Amino acid sequence: MTDTQSCPVTAEGRLEEVKAFFSQGEFFRAYDLAAEALELFPGDAVLAHRAVLSLANAGATTLALSKYFEFGLDKQLETDARSLLGRLRKDEAFAATGEARTLKFREGRAHYEDAFRIATDAHDPEAYYPAINAATLALFAGETNAAARLASEVLDLLAPRIASQDEEGTGDHYWVLATALEAHLVLGDLDAARGMVDAVVAASGRDYAALATTGRQLERILEAKKLDSNVLGAFEPPTVVHFLGHMIAPPSAQNGRFLAVQEATVAADIAGVLEGMRIGAAYGSLASGADILFAEALLRRGVALNVVLPFATADFIEQSVRPAGEAWVTRFEACLAAAKTVRFATEDAYLGDNQLFAYCSSLAMGLASLCARHMYAPLMQLAVWDGVVNEGAIAGTAVDMSAWRAAGHPVNIVPVGPDANVEKLPPWHRMTVARGRRDTRAMLFGDIHGFSKLTDAQLPLFAERIMGALAEVTRRHKQHIDFINTWGDGIFVVCRDASRAADCALDMQEAMSGIDLGAEGLPETLQLRLGGHLGPVYELDDPVTNRPNYYGAHVSRAARVEPVTPEGCVYVTETFAAVLALHNADQFSCDYAGITELAKHYGRFRIFLLRRPRDGKGPAVLGDIERGAG
């Protein structure tokens, strides 16, 4: 009998996998898995609900709304499906301002209250959760009497279930208690709410996504009611960590930054640091020494381990694991097998390019930042460090710590030397890599949709008005552009930093949208599309043009993003979005667009829609709270 025959793939099994990622704040991964499962089980309403809810928790409201209708959830009669549309309208409300926000709150409340009444008529035991959301939206819309009436109905519904205690230890038990707590706050009864906090937190178990979103919802209610926020102390979401540190020297070595004889002490110190923390998710690499010690300790505590490797696994083992001894290779393999997710900064070979280590760290730190944003969680970097700063180093523990601190996040040091003081870290700046070695660059490819249909008579106008407007933008960004090239309607821009490339891309789209094409005698169907990626590439002289040019697999990847980008938009890869989340979270928003097949069968990659925040204050972390049960 084959494995497939002995362990058949079921919708329920896939749903449990999706829920596991969801509860750890890996909402993009949860959505991707749910979407893949729907290809095997089309029409499964529970998987469809979880897929859309994952997008909503990730802040991808536009895509979530699109998928809600595409998956046919608007045709479903279940309470979950009916309520989810109210959730999405509420997310839209939090992204709006003024009267538009109030109208969206009212629209969301109407969807929730409709679901509540239908569920009540059907004697659905889950009627309480559309009711509490209707109550909360009535409060946010300024309809306090309706909010109080609905909250009282919720408490009447839940009183027998809370008194019976029959649901203790189940997922429903958490939501019953959290909903009652929320109802007490809507009614302004702080004493009753305080009396439930410990029970709610205890019932959450390790469902950190549920706890984080509940805390965010309660915070909004307290703000709307102008009540004391101290009641929320226990709802502080668990920390998302990035871990790093020195590789360990071989047992025979007498000199090094982290000696083999220090292993037991460092392992004990790591355990002590973790003992005092609540950690929801961890991101880092798996080199011998500090990385693996952190990974092992985190796994023992049941923390979701997310591994990022800088290049191909075999090369990584030879460069960063085996030099410390074969025992470390075995430990590496065990940690890799136990990891929740494994990503590669690049799947190519090492080739002696140390910049790949810095690139990998940037991705890991950025992914931790994205996760923390979605979980509304604090960030912390944990580092095994000897206190030595190597001036001019391209990569290394001190370089990554400086980058993390420059992003405004705290560092907790496990010392392996007497001078491991975080204040010794120099200001972070990217070091220059020797020409001829791969270095990280942000790349944009763009073209004008509709260009091929222009007549010869229109081409001079196109060059003057369209390409002229884009040229004006690139001139403004000239000091941050390393390379630029055009061909017909195509444009290729290379910048040192993702933020500079993002600014340039969005400015080009704004310039394009500001052109009155009809008045210029050009088709109004002309639209710019831009794709962006961040990756290691070569800067080499082009023998044909006698100019510098950029080469590498990641140039090809950047070029494959643009053809799948909708007109008038900027799509970027997960790496690009993650680095922006680390260093420029207040300046840019990256809305998840899903796993996308890139042009010319290049492969399937996570893609994000780049935009500037609508309110200028950075992206919302969580649109609202929705019961996580399937």
C-alpha positions as CSV (number, residue, x, y, z in Angstrom):
1,M,0.0,0.0,0.0
2,T,1.4,3.5,-0.9
3,D,1.7,6.4,1.5
4,T,-1.0,8.2,-0.4
5,Q,-3.4,5.2,0.0
6,S,-2.6,4.9,3.7
7,C,-2.9,8.6,4.4
8,P,-5.4,10.0,2.0
9,V,-5.5,13.8,1.5
10,T,-8.7,15.2,3.0
11,A,-10.2,18.7,3.2
12,E,-10.2,18.4,7.0
13,G,-6.5,17.5,7.0
14,R,-5.6,20.4,4.8
15,L,-7.8,22.7,7.0
16,E,-5.8,21.7,10.1
17,E,-2.6,22.6,8.3
18,V,-4.0,26.0,7.3
19,K,-5.2,26.7,10.9
20,A,-1.7,25.8,12.2
21,F,-0.1,28.5,10.1
22,F,-2.9,30.9,10.8
23,S,-2.5,30.6,14.6
24,Q,1.2,31.5,14.3
25,G,0.5,34.6,12.3
26,E,1.8,33.2,9.0
27,F,-1.4,34.5,7.2
28,F,0.1,34.5,3.7
29,R,1.2,30.9,4.1
30,A,-2.2,30.0,5.5
31,Y,-4.0,31.6,2.5
32,D,-1.7,30.0,0.0
33,L,-2.3,26.5,1.5
34,A,-6.1,27.1,1.6
35,A,-6.1,28.3,-2.0
36,E,-4.1,25.2,-3.0
37,A,-6.5,23.0,-1.1
38,L,-9.5,24.6,-2.8
39,E,-8.1,23.3,-6.1
40,L,-8.4,19.8,-4.7
41,F,-11.7,20.4,-3.0
42,P,-13.5,23.1,-5.0
43,G,-16.5,24.6,-3.4
44,D,-15.4,23.6,0.2
45,A,-17.0,26.5,2.1
46,V,-14.9,26.0,5.3
47,L,-11.6,26.2,3.3
48,A,-12.8,29.2,1.4
49,H,-13.8,31.0,4.6
50,R,-10.4,30.3,6.1
51,A,-8.6,31.5,2.9
52,V,-10.5,34.8,2.9
53,L,-10.1,35.2,6.7
54,S,-6.3,34.7,6.3
55,L,-6.2,37.5,3.7
56,A,-8.2,39.8,5.9
57,N,-5.9,39.2,8.9
58,A,-2.9,39.9,6.6
59,G,-4.5,43.3,5.7
60,A,-5.1,42.4,2.1
61,T,-8.7,43.6,2.2
62,T,-9.1,44.2,-1.6
63,L,-8.0,40.7,-2.5
64,A,-10.0,39.3,0.4
65,L,-13.2,40.9,-1.0
66,S,-12.5,39.7,-4.5
67,K,-11.9,36.1,-3.3
68,Y,-15.0,36.3,-1.0
69,F,-17.2,36.5,-4.2
70,E,-14.9,34.4,-6.4
71,F,-15.1,31.5,-3.9
72,G,-18.9,31.9,-3.8
73,L,-19.1,32.7,-0.1
74,D,-21.9,35.2,-0.8
75,K,-24.1,32.2,-1.8
76,Q,-23.4,30.3,1.5
77,L,-26.0,30.3,4.3
78,E,-23.6,29.4,7.1
79,T,-23.1,32.0,9.8
80,D,-19.3,32.2,9.2
81,A,-19.7,33.0,5.6
82,R,-22.4,35.6,6.1
83,S,-20.5,37.3,8.9
84,L,-17.2,37.5,6.9
85,L,-18.6,40.1,4.5
86,G,-19.4,42.3,7.6
87,R,-15.8,41.8,8.7
88,L,-14.4,42.9,5.3
89,R,-16.7,46.0,5.3
90,K,-15.3,46.8,8.7
91,D,-11.8,46.5,7.4
92,E,-12.7,49.0,4.7
93,A,-14.1,51.3,7.4
94,F,-10.8,51.4,9.3
95,A,-9.0,52.3,6.0
96,A,-11.5,55.2,5.4
97,T,-12.0,58.5,7.2
98,G,-14.8,60.8,8.1
99,E,-18.3,60.1,6.9
100,A,-17.1,57.3,4.6
101,R,-15.8,55.5,7.6
102,T,-19.1,55.8,9.5
103,L,-21.0,54.6,6.4
104,K,-18.8,51.5,6.1
105,F,-19.3,50.8,9.8
106,R,-23.0,50.9,9.3
107,E,-22.8,48.7,6.3
108,G,-20.7,46.2,8.1
109,R,-23.1,46.2,11.1
110,A,-26.0,45.5,8.7
111,H,-24.3,42.4,7.4
112,Y,-23.4,41.2,10.9
113,E,-26.9,41.9,12.2
114,D,-28.5,40.1,9.3
115,A,-26.3,37.1,9.9
116,F,-27.2,37.3,13.6
117,R,-31.0,37.3,13.1
118,I,-30.8,34.4,10.5
119,A,-28.6,32.4,12.8
120,T,-30.9,33.0,15.8
121,D,-34.0,31.9,13.8
122,A,-32.1,28.7,12.8
123,H,-31.1,28.2,16.5
124,D,-27.4,28.3,15.5
125,P,-25.3,28.2,18.7
126,E,-22.7,30.4,16.9
127,A,-25.2,33.4,16.6
128,Y,-23.3,35.2,19.3
129,Y,-20.3,36.2,17.2
130,P,-22.1,38.1,14.5
131,A,-24.1,39.7,17.3
132,I,-21.0,41.0,19.1
133,N,-19.5,42.3,15.9
134,A,-22.8,44.1,15.1
135,A,-22.7,45.6,18.6
136,T,-19.1,46.8,18.2
137,L,-19.7,48.4,14.8
138,A,-22.8,50.2,16.1
139,L,-20.5,51.6,18.9
140,F,-17.9,52.7,16.3
141,A,-20.6,54.3,14.2
142,G,-21.8,56.3,17.2
143,E,-25.0,54.3,17.7
144,T,-24.5,53.7,21.4
145,N,-28.1,52.6,22.2
146,A,-28.1,49.9,19.5
147,A,-24.6,48.8,20.6
148,A,-25.8,48.4,24.2
149,R,-28.9,46.5,23.1
150,L,-26.9,44.0,21.0
151,A,-24.2,43.6,23.7
152,S,-26.9,42.7,26.2
153,E,-28.4,40.1,23.8
154,V,-25.0,38.6,23.5
155,L,-24.5,38.2,27.2
156,D,-28.0,36.6,27.5
157,L,-27.0,34.1,24.7
158,L,-23.7,33.2,26.4
159,A,-24.7,33.1,30.0
160,P,-25.8,29.4,30.0
161,R,-22.7,28.3,28.0
162,I,-20.4,30.1,30.4
163,A,-22.2,28.7,33.5
164,S,-22.2,25.1,32.2
165,Q,-18.4,25.0,31.6
166,D,-19.0,22.1,29.2
167,E,-16.8,23.7,26.5
168,E,-13.7,24.1,28.6
169,G,-10.6,23.1,26.7
170,T,-12.2,23.6,23.3
171,G,-11.6,26.3,20.7
172,D,-15.2,27.5,21.1
173,H,-14.6,28.1,24.8
174,Y,-12.0,30.8,24.0
175,W,-14.4,32.6,21.7
176,V,-17.3,32.4,24.1
177,L,-15.3,34.0,26.9
178,A,-13.6,36.6,24.6
179,T,-17.0,37.6,23.2
180,A,-18.5,38.0,26.7
181,L,-15.5,40.1,27.7
182,E,-16.0,42.3,24.6
183,A,-19.7,42.7,25.4
184,H,-19.0,43.8,28.9
185,L,-16.6,46.5,27.5
186,V,-19.2,47.7,25.0
187,L,-21.6,48.1,27.9
188,G,-18.8,50.0,29.8
189,D,-18.7,47.4,32.7
190,L,-15.0,47.4,33.5
191,D,-15.3,45.4,36.7
192,A,-17.0,42.5,34.9
193,A,-14.5,42.7,32.1
194,R,-11.5,42.6,34.5
195,G,-13.0,39.6,36.1
196,M,-12.8,37.6,32.8
197,V,-9.4,38.6,31.5
198,D,-7.4,35.8,33.1
199,A,-9.8,33.1,32.0
200,V,-9.8,34.4,28.4
201,V,-6.0,34.5,28.2
202,A,-5.8,31.0,29.7
203,A,-8.3,29.7,27.2
204,S,-6.3,31.0,24.2
205,G,-3.6,28.4,24.6
206,R,-1.0,29.0,21.9
207,D,-3.4,30.6,19.4
208,Y,-1.5,33.8,19.3
209,A,-3.3,35.1,16.3
210,A,-6.6,34.9,18.3
211,L,-5.1,36.6,21.3
212,A,-3.5,39.4,19.3
213,T,-6.7,40.2,17.3
214,T,-8.9,40.1,20.4
215,G,-6.6,42.5,22.2
216,R,-6.7,44.8,19.2
217,Q,-10.5,44.8,19.1
218,L,-10.7,45.5,22.8
219,E,-8.3,48.3,22.6
220,R,-10.5,50.0,19.9
221,I,-13.6,49.6,22.2
222,L,-11.8,51.1,25.1
223,E,-10.7,54.0,22.9
224,A,-14.2,54.5,21.6
225,K,-15.7,54.4,25.2
226,K,-12.8,56.4,26.7
227,L,-12.2,53.8,29.3
228,D,-9.0,52.8,31.2
229,S,-6.8,50.7,28.9
230,N,-4.9,49.0,31.8
231,V,-7.4,46.1,31.6
232,L,-5.6,45.0,28.4
233,G,-2.2,44.2,30.0
234,A,-2.7,40.5,29.7
235,F,-3.5,40.7,26.0
236,E,0.0,41.8,25.1
237,P,0.7,39.6,22.0
238,P,3.8,37.4,22.2
239,T,7.0,38.7,20.8
240,V,8.3,37.9,17.3
241,V,12.0,37.4,17.4
242,H,14.9,37.4,14.9
243,F,17.9,35.4,16.2
244,L,21.5,35.4,15.1
245,G,25.1,35.1,16.4
246,H,28.5,33.8,15.8
247,M,29.4,30.4,14.3
248,I,31.1,28.1,16.8
249,A,34.7,27.1,16.4
250,P,35.7,23.4,15.9
251,P,36.4,21.6,19.1
252,S,40.1,21.6,18.4
253,A,40.3,25.4,17.9
254,Q,41.9,27.4,20.7
255,N,41.0,30.8,19.2
256,G,37.7,32.2,17.9
257,R,34.8,34.4,18.6
258,F,32.7,31.5,20.0
259,L,34.7,28.6,21.3
260,A,33.4,25.0,21.6
261,V,34.1,25.1,25.4
262,Q,31.6,28.0,25.7
263,E,28.7,26.0,24.1
264,A,27.1,24.8,27.4
265,T,27.3,28.2,29.0
266,V,25.8,29.9,25.9
267,A,23.0,27.3,25.6
268,A,22.1,27.9,29.3
269,D,22.1,31.7,28.8
270,I,19.9,31.3,25.8
271,A,17.5,29.1,27.8
272,G,17.4,31.8,30.5
273,V,16.6,34.6,28.1
274,L,13.8,32.6,26.5
275,E,12.4,31.6,29.9
276,G,11.4,35.2,30.5
277,M,9.7,35.7,27.2
278,R,6.5,34.8,25.4
279,I,7.5,34.2,21.8
280,G,5.0,33.7,19.0
281,A,7.3,33.1,16.1
282,A,11.0,33.2,15.4
283,Y,13.1,33.9,12.2
284,G,16.7,33.3,11.5
285,S,19.2,31.1,9.7
286,L,20.8,27.8,10.8
287,A,24.6,28.1,11.0
288,S,26.5,26.1,13.5
289,G,26.7,27.7,16.9
290,A,24.4,30.5,17.9
291,D,21.8,29.9,15.2
292,I,21.3,26.2,15.9
293,L,21.4,26.7,19.7
294,F,18.6,29.3,19.4
295,A,16.6,27.1,17.0
296,E,16.9,24.1,19.3
297,A,15.8,26.1,22.4
298,L,12.9,27.7,20.5
299,L,11.7,24.3,19.2
300,R,11.8,22.9,22.7
301,R,9.4,25.7,23.8
302,G,7.0,24.9,20.9
303,V,7.8,28.2,19.1
304,A,7.1,28.3,15.3
305,L,10.6,28.3,13.7
306,N,11.0,30.0,10.4
307,V,14.3,29.4,8.7
308,V,15.9,31.6,6.0
309,L,19.0,30.2,4.2
310,P,21.2,32.5,2.1
311,F,21.9,30.0,-0.7
312,A,21.7,26.4,-1.8
313,T,21.5,24.0,1.2
314,A,24.5,21.9,0.2
315,D,26.7,25.0,-0.1
316,F,25.4,26.4,3.2
317,I,26.2,23.2,5.1
318,E,29.8,23.3,3.7
319,Q,30.3,27.0,4.5
320,S,28.4,27.5,7.7
321,V,27.8,24.1,9.4
322,R,30.3,21.3,8.7
323,P,33.4,23.3,9.7
324,A,32.3,23.0,13.3
325,G,32.0,19.2,13.1
326,E,29.7,16.5,11.7
327,A,27.6,16.6,14.9
328,W,26.4,20.1,13.9
329,V,25.3,18.8,10.5
330,T,23.0,16.3,12.2
331,R,21.6,19.1,14.4
332,F,21.2,21.3,11.4
333,E,19.2,18.7,9.6
334,A,17.0,18.1,12.7
335,C,16.2,21.8,13.0
336,L,15.5,22.2,9.3
337,A,13.1,19.2,9.4
338,A,11.2,20.7,12.4
339,A,11.0,24.2,11.0
340,K,7.5,25.6,10.3
341,T,8.8,27.3,7.1
342,V,12.0,27.3,5.1
343,R,12.9,30.0,2.6
344,F,16.0,30.7,0.5
345,A,17.3,34.2,-0.1
346,T,18.6,32.8,-3.3
347,E,18.7,29.2,-4.5
348,D,22.0,29.7,-6.4
349,A,25.5,28.7,-5.2
350,Y,27.6,30.7,-2.7
351,L,30.5,31.5,-5.1
352,G,32.4,33.3,-2.4
353,D,30.0,36.2,-2.2
354,N,29.6,37.2,1.5
355,Q,27.0,39.8,0.6
356,L,24.6,36.9,0.3
357,F,24.7,36.5,4.1
358,A,23.7,40.1,4.6
359,Y,21.0,39.7,2.0
360,C,19.7,36.6,3.8
361,S,19.6,38.5,7.1
362,S,17.7,41.4,5.6
363,L,15.1,39.0,4.4
364,A,14.8,37.2,7.7
365,M,14.6,40.5,9.6
366,G,12.0,41.8,7.1
367,L,9.9,38.6,7.4
368,A,9.9,39.0,11.2
369,S,8.8,42.6,10.8
370,L,5.9,41.5,8.5
371,C,4.8,38.8,10.9
372,A,4.9,41.2,13.9
373,R,2.9,43.8,11.9
374,H,0.1,41.2,11.2
375,M,0.1,40.0,14.8
376,Y,0.2,43.5,16.2
377,A,3.2,42.1,18.2
378,P,6.5,43.5,19.5
379,L,9.8,42.7,17.9
380,M,13.0,41.6,19.5
381,Q,16.4,40.5,18.2
382,L,18.3,37.9,20.2
383,A,22.0,37.8,19.4
384,V,25.0,35.8,20.6
385,W,27.8,38.4,20.3
386,D,31.4,38.9,21.6
387,G,31.3,42.7,21.4
388,V,33.8,43.0,18.5
389,V,33.0,45.2,15.6
390,N,34.9,44.5,12.4
391,E,35.2,47.8,10.6
392,G,34.3,47.5,6.9
393,A,32.6,44.1,7.3
394,I,30.0,43.4,4.6
395,A,28.2,40.9,6.7
396,G,28.2,39.5,10.2
397,T,26.5,39.6,13.6
398,A,27.4,43.2,14.3
399,V,26.3,44.4,10.8
400,D,22.8,42.7,11.3
401,M,22.4,44.1,14.8
402,S,23.2,47.6,13.5
403,A,20.6,47.2,10.8
404,W,18.0,46.0,13.3
405,R,18.7,48.9,15.6
406,A,18.6,51.4,12.8
407,A,15.0,50.1,12.1
408,G,14.2,51.1,15.7
409,H,13.9,47.6,17.2
410,P,15.5,46.4,20.5
411,V,18.3,43.8,20.8
412,N,18.9,41.4,23.7
413,I,22.5,40.1,23.8
414,V,23.7,36.8,25.0
415,P,27.4,37.7,25.5
416,V,30.4,35.5,24.6
417,G,32.9,38.3,25.4
418,P,33.5,40.9,28.1
419,D,32.6,43.9,25.9
420,A,29.3,42.8,24.3
421,N,27.5,46.2,24.9
422,V,24.9,47.2,22.3
423,E,26.0,50.8,22.6
424,K,29.3,49.8,20.9
425,L,27.4,49.1,17.6
426,P,28.3,51.6,14.9
427,P,25.6,53.4,12.9
428,W,24.3,51.1,10.2
429,H,25.0,51.7,6.6
430,R,25.4,49.4,3.6
431,M,29.0,48.6,2.7
432,T,30.3,48.8,-0.8
433,V,30.9,45.4,-2.4
434,A,33.9,44.9,-4.7
435,R,32.9,45.2,-8.4
436,G,32.6,41.8,-10.0
437,R,31.0,40.3,-6.9
438,R,27.2,40.0,-6.4
439,D,25.6,42.8,-4.5
440,T,22.1,43.5,-3.5
441,R,20.1,45.9,-5.7
442,A,16.5,46.9,-6.0
443,M,15.3,46.6,-9.6
444,L,12.3,47.9,-11.5
445,F,11.0,46.8,-14.9
446,G,8.2,48.7,-16.6
447,D,6.3,49.0,-19.8
448,I,3.3,50.9,-21.2
449,H,0.3,48.7,-21.9
450,G,-1.1,49.6,-25.3
451,F,2.2,50.8,-26.8
452,S,2.3,48.2,-29.6
453,K,-1.0,49.6,-31.0
454,L,0.3,53.2,-31.5
455,T,0.5,54.5,-35.0
456,D,3.7,56.1,-36.4
457,A,1.9,59.5,-36.1
458,Q,1.4,59.0,-32.3
459,L,4.9,57.8,-31.5
460,P,6.6,61.3,-31.3
461,L,3.8,62.3,-29.0
462,F,4.3,59.2,-26.9
463,A,8.1,59.8,-26.6
464,E,7.5,63.5,-25.7
465,R,4.6,63.2,-23.3
466,I,4.8,59.7,-21.8
467,M,8.5,59.0,-21.8
468,G,9.2,62.6,-21.1
469,A,7.1,62.5,-17.9
470,L,8.9,59.4,-16.7
471,A,12.2,61.0,-17.5
472,E,11.4,63.9,-15.3
473,V,10.7,61.5,-12.4
474,T,14.0,59.6,-12.9
475,R,15.9,62.9,-13.1
476,R,14.5,63.8,-9.6
477,H,15.7,60.4,-8.3
478,K,19.0,60.5,-10.2
479,Q,21.2,60.5,-7.2
480,H,19.7,57.2,-6.0
481,I,19.6,55.4,-9.4
482,D,22.7,53.3,-10.2
483,F,21.6,52.3,-13.7
484,I,18.7,53.1,-16.1
485,N,17.9,51.8,-19.6
486,T,15.0,52.1,-22.0
487,W,13.9,50.4,-25.2
488,G,10.7,51.5,-26.9
489,D,8.2,51.6,-24.0
490,G,10.4,49.5,-21.7
491,I,12.3,50.8,-18.8
492,F,14.8,49.2,-16.4
493,V,15.9,51.0,-13.2
494,V,18.4,49.8,-10.6
495,C,18.7,51.4,-7.2
496,R,20.8,50.5,-4.1
497,D,17.8,50.5,-1.8
498,A,14.3,49.1,-1.9
499,S,12.9,52.4,-0.5
500,R,14.5,54.5,-3.3
501,A,13.2,52.1,-5.9
502,A,9.7,52.1,-4.3
503,D,9.6,55.9,-4.3
504,C,10.7,56.1,-7.9
505,A,8.1,53.5,-9.0
506,L,5.2,55.2,-7.2
507,D,6.3,58.6,-8.5
508,M,6.3,57.2,-12.1
509,Q,2.8,55.9,-11.6
510,E,1.7,59.3,-10.3
511,A,3.2,61.1,-13.2
512,M,1.6,58.7,-15.6
513,S,-1.8,59.1,-14.0
514,G,-1.5,62.9,-14.2
515,I,-1.3,62.9,-18.0
516,D,-4.5,63.8,-19.8
517,L,-4.0,61.3,-22.6
518,G,-7.1,62.3,-24.6
519,A,-6.0,65.9,-24.6
520,E,-2.6,64.9,-25.8
521,G,-4.0,63.0,-28.7
522,L,-3.1,59.6,-27.3
523,P,-5.3,56.5,-26.5
524,E,-6.7,56.6,-23.0
525,T,-6.0,52.9,-22.7
526,L,-2.2,53.6,-22.3
527,Q,-1.2,52.5,-18.8
528,L,2.1,52.0,-17.0
529,R,2.8,48.7,-15.2
530,L,5.9,48.2,-13.0
531,G,7.4,45.2,-11.3
532,G,10.1,45.3,-8.6
533,H,12.4,42.8,-6.9
534,L,15.4,43.0,-4.6
535,G,18.2,40.5,-5.0
536,P,22.0,39.9,-5.5
537,V,23.2,40.8,-9.0
538,Y,26.5,41.5,-10.8
539,E,27.5,44.9,-12.1
540,L,29.6,44.2,-15.1
541,D,30.7,46.1,-18.2
542,D,28.7,45.4,-21.3
543,P,31.1,44.8,-24.1
544,V,28.5,45.8,-26.7
545,T,27.5,49.1,-25.3
546,N,30.7,49.9,-23.4
547,R,28.5,50.8,-20.4
548,P,28.0,49.1,-17.0
549,N,25.0,46.7,-16.9
550,Y,23.4,44.3,-14.4
551,Y,23.3,40.6,-14.7
552,G,22.1,37.6,-12.7
553,A,19.2,35.3,-12.0
554,H,17.5,38.0,-9.9
555,V,17.5,40.4,-12.8
556,S,15.5,37.8,-14.7
557,R,13.2,37.4,-11.7
558,A,12.6,41.2,-11.6
559,A,11.8,41.2,-15.3
560,R,9.2,38.4,-14.9
561,V,7.2,40.4,-12.4
562,E,6.2,43.3,-14.7
563,P,4.3,41.2,-17.3
564,V,1.9,39.9,-14.6
565,T,1.3,43.3,-13.0
566,P,-2.1,44.9,-13.6
567,E,-2.0,48.2,-15.5
568,G,-1.6,51.2,-13.3
569,C,0.0,49.2,-10.5
570,V,3.4,48.3,-9.0
571,Y,3.9,44.7,-8.0
572,V,6.9,43.6,-5.9
573,T,8.2,40.3,-4.6
574,E,8.1,39.1,-1.0
575,T,11.8,40.0,-0.5
576,F,11.2,43.6,-1.7
577,A,8.1,43.9,0.6
578,A,9.9,42.4,3.6
579,V,12.8,44.8,3.4
580,L,10.4,47.7,3.2
581,A,8.6,46.4,6.3
582,L,11.9,46.4,8.2
583,H,13.2,49.8,7.3
584,N,10.3,51.8,5.8
585,A,7.0,50.5,7.3
586,D,5.6,54.0,7.8
587,Q,6.3,55.1,4.2
588,F,4.9,52.2,2.2
589,S,2.2,49.6,2.3
590,C,2.5,46.2,0.6
591,D,-0.8,44.4,0.1
592,Y,-0.6,40.7,-0.5
593,A,-1.7,39.8,-4.0
594,G,-1.2,36.0,-3.7
595,I,1.1,33.4,-5.2
596,T,1.4,34.4,-8.8
597,E,2.9,32.5,-11.8
598,L,5.5,34.8,-13.2
599,A,5.9,35.4,-16.9
600,K,7.5,32.8,-19.2
601,H,6.8,30.0,-16.7
602,Y,9.5,31.4,-14.4
603,G,7.8,29.9,-11.3
604,R,5.2,30.8,-8.6
605,F,6.1,33.5,-6.1
606,R,4.4,35.6,-3.5
607,I,3.6,39.0,-4.9
608,F,2.5,42.2,-3.2
609,L,0.9,45.4,-4.4
610,L,3.0,48.4,-3.5
611,R,1.3,51.6,-2.6
612,R,1.7,54.6,-0.2
613,P,-0.4,54.5,2.9
614,R,-3.8,56.2,2.4
615,D,-3.5,58.2,5.7
616,G,0.2,58.7,5.7
617,K,0.6,56.8,8.9
618,G,1.7,53.4,7.6
619,P,-0.3,50.3,7.0
620,A,-3.0,49.0,9.4
621,V,-1.9,46.0,11.3
622,L,-5.2,44.3,11.8
623,G,-8.4,45.4,10.2
624,D,-10.6,43.9,12.9
625,I,-11.4,40.7,14.8
626,E,-13.2,37.8,13.5
627,R,-13.8,34.5,15.3
628,G,-11.1,32.1,14.0
629,A,-13.1,28.9,14.2
630,G,-13.9,27.1,10.9
